[in-house]
Amino acid sequence: MLLRSLRRRRAALALLAGLGAPAVADAHERGLSRAELRIAGARLSAELVFARPEIVELVPGADADRSGQLDEIELLSVETLLSEQVAKGIQIAVDDRPCPGAIDRIAFVEEDGLAVSAGFACPAAIEAFTIRLPLLARLAPGHRLVGHVVFQDMSSGTGIPEFDFVAHRRRSALTIRRPEPTAAAPSPVAAPPPAAAAPAAAPLRPRWPWLVLAAAPLGLAVVFLLRRRRRA
C-alpha cells in the first residue's frame, strides 16, 4: 500500500507539472489534494485527503489558537460544521439524477493531512457519473485535486488502465465513464486435420491370359475344319 501511494503521488506531481501547475514537495501542502473514488454497483465511496492548513478555511473560527491548522480538540468542536461544508462541496449524479451522500468519517492522517470519507447511493448501477466540486471554489485559486477512479467489479487482469483525473476551480465538473476493457486477442483456431490420402489404385493386371483362354476353343475348331478339308 505504501509503495502504491508513493507511485500515485509521483504520478500526480508529474501530471501537475505537465499542466503547468507549481510543483509541491508534499501532497499535504497547500494547493494539492487527493481523491480516490470507488464504484461498486450503485454505490460510490470517496476518500479525500486535504492539507490541514487549507481545509481549516472552510469553517471560519475553526482555528481557535490561530496556529494555522486544526488540532484534535479544534476538529472535535467543528467536525459537524466541517462535515456539512464538505458534503455541500462534493456532488455526484448519474444520468442527471443526484446521488444522496453523507460524510462517514473525518480524521487526521500522517503529519499534516485531513482525510474525509463519504458515501453516495445512486439510483442505478453506475456506468457513468458526473462529479461536481464546488468545494474547490472555496480553496486557494491554484488548488488542484488529483483523482483516481476504481470500478471494483473490474479486476486488474482485464487490461484496463488506471483512470486518473485532475480538477481545479475552472474545471470543477467532470463526467467519468466506465473504461472499456482492452479487446482480448482472438483465440488461435486449430488448423483442420489433413485430409486422408486416397487409397492407391490397384495396379492394372494384363488381360492377355484371359483372351488366350477365351480364343482357345475357336482355334481348335479352325484346325479341325482345315484337317477335314485336306482329307477330302
C-alpha positions as CSV (number, residue, x, y, z in Angstrom):
1,M,0.0,0.0,0.0
2,L,2.8,2.4,0.9
3,L,4.6,1.7,-2.5
4,R,1.3,2.3,-4.4
5,S,0.7,5.5,-2.5
6,L,4.2,6.8,-3.4
7,R,3.7,5.8,-7.0
8,R,0.4,7.7,-7.2
9,R,2.0,10.7,-5.5
10,R,4.8,10.8,-8.1
11,A,2.3,10.4,-10.9
12,A,0.2,13.2,-9.5
13,L,3.2,15.5,-9.3
14,A,4.3,14.6,-12.8
15,L,0.8,15.2,-14.1
16,L,0.6,18.6,-12.4
17,A,4.0,19.6,-13.8
18,G,2.7,18.8,-17.3
19,L,-0.3,21.1,-16.7
20,G,2.0,23.9,-15.7
21,A,1.0,23.8,-12.0
22,P,3.5,24.8,-9.4
23,A,5.4,21.8,-8.0
24,V,4.8,20.9,-4.4
25,A,7.1,18.9,-2.2
26,D,4.4,17.2,-0.2
27,A,0.8,16.1,-1.1
28,H,-0.5,17.7,2.1
29,E,0.8,21.1,1.3
30,R,-1.5,23.9,0.2
31,G,-2.6,23.7,-3.4
32,L,-2.9,19.9,-3.8
33,S,-5.4,17.4,-2.5
34,R,-6.1,13.7,-3.5
35,A,-9.3,11.8,-4.0
36,E,-10.0,8.1,-4.6
37,L,-13.4,7.2,-5.9
38,R,-14.5,3.5,-5.7
39,I,-17.6,2.3,-7.6
40,A,-19.4,-0.9,-6.7
41,G,-22.8,-1.3,-8.3
42,A,-24.9,1.8,-7.5
43,R,-22.7,3.0,-4.6
44,L,-19.7,5.4,-4.9
45,S,-17.3,5.7,-2.0
46,A,-15.0,8.7,-1.9
47,E,-11.8,9.2,0.2
48,L,-10.3,12.7,0.0
49,V,-7.2,14.0,1.7
50,F,-6.5,17.7,2.2
51,A,-3.8,19.7,3.8
52,R,-4.9,20.8,7.3
53,P,-3.8,24.4,6.9
54,E,-6.1,24.7,3.8
55,I,-9.2,22.8,4.9
56,V,-9.4,25.0,8.1
57,E,-10.6,27.9,5.9
58,L,-13.9,26.1,5.2
59,V,-15.1,26.8,8.8
60,P,-14.4,30.4,10.0
61,G,-13.1,30.5,13.5
62,A,-12.2,26.8,13.5
63,D,-8.5,27.6,14.2
64,A,-9.1,28.9,17.7
65,D,-5.5,29.2,18.7
66,R,-4.5,30.6,15.2
67,S,-1.8,28.1,14.7
68,G,-2.6,27.8,11.1
69,Q,-4.1,24.3,11.2
70,L,-6.6,22.3,13.2
71,D,-5.6,20.2,16.2
72,E,-7.6,17.3,17.7
73,I,-9.7,19.5,20.1
74,E,-10.5,22.0,17.4
75,L,-11.5,19.3,15.0
76,L,-13.9,17.8,17.5
77,S,-15.5,21.2,18.1
78,V,-16.1,21.9,14.3
79,E,-16.5,18.4,13.0
80,T,-20.2,18.7,12.3
81,L,-19.9,22.0,10.5
82,L,-16.9,20.8,8.6
83,S,-18.8,17.7,7.5
84,E,-21.6,19.8,6.2
85,Q,-19.3,22.1,4.2
86,V,-17.5,19.2,2.6
87,A,-20.8,17.4,1.9
88,K,-22.1,20.5,0.1
89,G,-18.9,20.8,-1.9
90,I,-18.9,17.3,-3.4
91,Q,-21.9,16.3,-5.6
92,I,-22.4,13.1,-7.6
93,A,-25.0,12.5,-10.2
94,V,-26.0,9.6,-12.5
95,D,-28.0,10.5,-15.7
96,D,-28.7,13.9,-14.2
97,R,-30.2,12.3,-11.1
98,P,-28.4,13.2,-7.9
99,C,-26.9,10.6,-5.6
100,P,-27.6,11.4,-2.0
101,G,-24.4,11.4,0.0
102,A,-23.2,11.6,3.6
103,I,-19.8,12.1,5.3
104,D,-18.8,8.9,7.1
105,R,-15.6,10.0,8.8
106,I,-13.2,12.8,9.2
107,A,-9.8,12.1,10.7
108,F,-6.2,13.3,10.7
109,V,-3.7,11.3,8.6
110,E,0.0,11.3,8.5
111,E,1.6,14.5,9.8
112,D,-0.5,17.3,8.3
113,G,-3.3,15.7,6.4
114,L,-7.0,15.5,7.0
115,A,-8.9,12.6,5.4
116,V,-12.6,12.8,4.6
117,S,-14.6,9.6,3.8
118,A,-18.0,9.9,2.1
119,G,-20.5,7.5,0.6
120,F,-23.1,8.2,-2.2
121,A,-26.1,6.0,-3.0
122,C,-27.1,6.4,-6.7
123,P,-30.4,5.5,-8.3
124,A,-28.9,2.9,-10.7
125,A,-25.8,1.0,-11.3
126,I,-23.0,3.4,-12.2
127,E,-21.8,3.1,-15.8
128,A,-21.1,6.9,-16.0
129,F,-21.3,9.6,-13.4
130,T,-20.8,13.3,-13.1
131,I,-18.8,14.8,-10.2
132,R,-19.1,18.4,-9.3
133,L,-16.7,20.0,-6.8
134,P,-18.0,23.5,-5.7
135,L,-15.7,22.9,-2.8
136,L,-12.7,23.9,-5.0
137,A,-14.1,27.4,-5.3
138,R,-13.6,27.9,-1.5
139,L,-10.0,26.8,-1.6
140,A,-6.9,28.6,-2.9
141,P,-7.2,29.8,-6.5
142,G,-4.5,27.5,-7.8
143,H,-5.7,24.4,-5.9
144,R,-5.6,21.1,-7.8
145,L,-7.4,17.9,-6.8
146,V,-5.9,14.7,-8.3
147,G,-8.5,12.0,-8.5
148,H,-8.2,8.2,-9.0
149,V,-11.2,6.1,-10.1
150,V,-11.6,2.4,-9.4
151,F,-14.5,0.3,-10.7
152,Q,-14.3,-2.6,-8.2
153,D,-16.0,-5.2,-10.4
154,M,-13.1,-4.8,-12.8
155,S,-10.1,-6.8,-12.0
156,S,-6.6,-5.6,-12.7
157,G,-6.1,-8.5,-15.0
158,T,-8.6,-7.4,-17.7
159,G,-6.2,-5.0,-19.4
160,I,-7.9,-1.8,-18.0
161,P,-5.6,1.1,-17.3
162,E,-6.0,3.1,-14.1
163,F,-8.2,6.1,-14.6
164,D,-6.9,9.4,-13.2
165,F,-8.2,13.0,-13.5
166,V,-7.3,16.5,-12.3
167,A,-9.9,19.0,-11.2
168,H,-9.5,22.7,-10.3
169,R,-11.6,25.8,-9.9
170,R,-12.1,26.3,-13.6
171,R,-12.7,22.6,-14.2
172,S,-14.7,21.6,-11.2
173,A,-17.3,19.4,-13.0
174,L,-16.3,16.2,-14.9
175,T,-18.2,13.2,-16.4
176,I,-16.4,9.9,-15.9
177,R,-17.4,6.8,-17.8
178,R,-16.6,3.2,-17.2
179,P,-13.5,2.4,-19.2
180,E,-13.8,-0.2,-21.9
181,P,-11.8,-3.3,-21.4
182,T,-9.0,-4.0,-23.8
183,A,-10.1,-6.3,-26.6
184,A,-8.8,-9.8,-25.9
185,A,-6.7,-11.3,-28.6
186,P,-8.7,-13.8,-30.6
187,S,-8.1,-17.4,-29.6
188,P,-6.0,-19.3,-32.2
189,V,-8.1,-21.5,-34.4
190,A,-6.8,-25.0,-34.8
191,A,-5.9,-25.9,-38.3
192,P,-8.2,-28.6,-39.8
193,P,-6.7,-32.1,-39.8
194,P,-5.1,-33.0,-43.1
195,A,-7.4,-34.9,-45.5
196,A,-6.9,-38.6,-45.6
197,A,-4.9,-39.7,-48.6
198,A,-6.9,-41.5,-51.2
199,P,-6.0,-45.2,-51.4
200,A,-3.6,-46.1,-54.1
201,A,-5.2,-47.5,-57.2
202,A,-4.6,-51.2,-57.7
203,P,-2.1,-51.9,-60.4
204,L,-3.6,-53.0,-63.7
205,R,-3.1,-56.6,-64.4
206,P,-2.5,-57.8,-68.0
207,R,-5.7,-59.3,-69.6
208,W,-4.0,-61.4,-72.4
209,P,-4.1,-64.8,-70.5
210,W,-7.9,-64.5,-70.4
211,L,-8.0,-63.6,-74.1
212,V,-5.9,-66.7,-74.9
213,L,-8.1,-69.0,-72.9
214,A,-11.3,-67.5,-74.5
215,A,-9.9,-67.9,-78.0
216,A,-8.6,-71.5,-77.5
217,P,-11.9,-73.3,-78.4
218,L,-12.2,-71.2,-81.6
219,G,-8.6,-72.1,-82.6
220,L,-9.3,-75.9,-82.1
221,A,-12.4,-75.6,-84.3
222,V,-10.5,-74.0,-87.1
223,V,-7.7,-76.6,-87.0
224,F,-10.3,-79.4,-87.1
225,L,-12.0,-77.9,-90.2
226,L,-8.7,-77.5,-92.1
227,R,-7.7,-81.1,-91.5
228,R,-11.1,-82.3,-92.6
229,R,-10.8,-80.5,-95.9
230,R,-7.4,-81.9,-96.6
231,R,-8.7,-85.5,-96.2
232,A,-11.5,-84.7,-98.5
